[in-house]
């Protein structure tokens, strides 16, 4: 029961972390390596608004997520729009932005590594307390994570299938040239996708960070998790990202239960290697299916 419950929670955590990254790449083919830094930045903004400006927690969360959307929009409009189509340059530029943000936060004292003596940054849980499911105790914050993850996936599906903006995102993702011929503006759509993806990273931050503390190192870890989910699920595949989140979430939970927490990283890397050997395009990816058939 513990593996089932906490494996599901872990899977939803991975899905929340990766869905924004997957959305951006799926629409614009831009690998946003600033994804993890935006995650940490939103946590810091929320903490600052609550503790320094004494704002209401819900209002602070709303403002921080809105700021993350603006940051994502600016990253594309100022930096990535000039490098569109040059994958290596996009990775280097977005990772450079990530380094600037994370090292700037580190200068504020958000280190988080063992032995650091300084201020402790942490967000309070939305609701205090625990509930017993069978013989397993689960705190309410983890249940909120599950509810948030399911809601995000459902709302994204509705958004991309029943709104004009969402349909334009799907059109660009499926065939950019054909969409442009029908009047869809490619750069504007990419900018919107980066803003939404950054806001989703912010939402993941304010939902997940109450389980721990805010640390600059979390930005690198979140980026690695997002990349792992996207590689295993298939780059640009939203369904693949959800499936990969459950594969990784349960694999890491089972390995922790059987062998200890030290094996989590080994299982993560091993899963990536195994999937790439068996299916290079990922579980539901389409990029290399022609080469695989040959």
ABEGO torsion letter per residue (X at the ends): XAAAAAAAAAAAAAAAAAAAAAAAAAAAGBBBAAAAAAAAAAAAAAAAAAAAAGBBAAAAAAAAAAAAAAAAAAAAAAAAAAABGBAAAAAAAAAAAAAAAAAAAAAAGBAGBBGBBEBBBBBBBABBEBBBBEABBBBAAAAAAAAAAAAAAAAAAAAAAABAAAAAAAAAAABAAAAAAAGBBAAAAAAAAAAAAAAAAAAAAAAAAAABBBBAAAAAAAAAAAAAAAAAAEBGBAAAAAAAAAAAAAAAAAAAAAAEAAAAAAAAAAAAAAAAAABAAEAABAAAAAAAAX
